[in-house]
Amino acid sequence: MQNWTRIGQLADIPRQGSRVVATAAGDIALFRSQDDRVFAVRDRCPHRGGPLSQGIVHGHRVTCPLHNWVIDLTSGEAVAPDTGQTFCHAVKVEDGCVWLRA
């Protein structure tokens, strides 16, 4: 698979939880929702750089553990009234394996 890196198994990411992947460009947080969708975003809140991977996952959003900003995992955008965005990475699941686009 060109430009895709195998990260691990879907089962390695708990439902409504996260895992962190260290890359040369910085940490990427992988989130798994209750409905088994997987999202990948830069592991930094756009507010003050808090570790989103340590936040609470609810639906397709995560709440930053530092100041309770809510980030939409589909877009990386902060939910109003807050503004800002964290970078989203392409991720897919095939046959139970999680792949991240390089």
DABEL-V286002 format. One record per backbone hydrogen bond with DSSP energy under -1.0 kcal/mol. NH is the residue of the N-H (numbers start at 0). CO is the residue of the C=O. If there is no record, write none. Layout:
nh:NH co:CO
nh:NH co:CO
This chain:
nh:3 co:0
nh:4 co:99
nh:6 co:97
nh:7 co:97
nh:9 co:95
nh:11 co:8
nh:12 co:9
nh:15 co:31
nh:16 co:13
nh:18 co:29
nh:20 co:27
nh:25 co:22
nh:27 co:20
nh:28 co:40
nh:29 co:18
nh:30 co:38
nh:31 co:16
nh:32 co:36
nh:35 co:32
nh:38 co:30
nh:40 co:28
nh:41 co:86
nh:42 co:26
nh:43 co:41
nh:44 co:49
nh:48 co:44
nh:51 co:49
nh:53 co:50
nh:54 co:51
nh:55 co:62
nh:57 co:60
nh:60 co:57
nh:61 co:70
nh:62 co:55
nh:63 co:68
nh:67 co:63
nh:70 co:61
nh:71 co:76
nh:72 co:59
nh:75 co:71
nh:77 co:83
nh:78 co:69
nh:81 co:78
nh:85 co:75
nh:88 co:39
nh:91 co:98
nh:93 co:96
nh:96 co:93
nh:97 co:7
nh:98 co:91
nh:99 co:4
nh:100 co:89
nh:101 co:2
